[in-house]
Amino acid sequence: MDLPTDGALDDFKVNTLSAMAVVKEAIVGWETLAADTPKSFIYTGNAQNKIALPIPAILSLGIGKAASAYWIGSAALIYADKGYGYVFFLHAT
């Protein structure tokens, strides 16, 4: 567990916080669209939000994927009544 916290924080900002900022801005835009216009946010992920891998070099990336999967699932439930779609797309290689 010798992951540098500065590097982990940088990865978290890129993986999770930047996507949250994008969705915040998307919601502002979606509210200006007609009600029948589809509105979706798609985040391409991988299996790191479901399984732990013994690869120290990607530890902080897995943390970010797990956090992103959680907030995207929560957003899907919170905004379901507005018809906003949130998808964590699991990309299998």
C-alpha positions, 0 to 999 in steps of 0.5 A: 500500500505504498501508493502516493496519495498525491497520485491517487488524488490526481487519478480520482480527480480525473476518473470521478470528480471531472465526470461529476462536473460534466454531469452537473453542466449537462443537467443545466443543458438538459433542463433547457431541452424539450421534455421528449428529447432523450438525455443520457450520460454514458461513462465507459468503465471496466471491471475495476468497480466489481473486482479487485485486481492485484496490480499496484500500478492501477490501484488508484484507477480502480478506486476511481472506477468504483466511486464513479459507478456508485455516483452514476447508479445514485444519479440514475435513481435520483433523476429517474423521474426527470427521464435523465439516463445514466449508464456505467458502460462496462467495456470488456476487453 
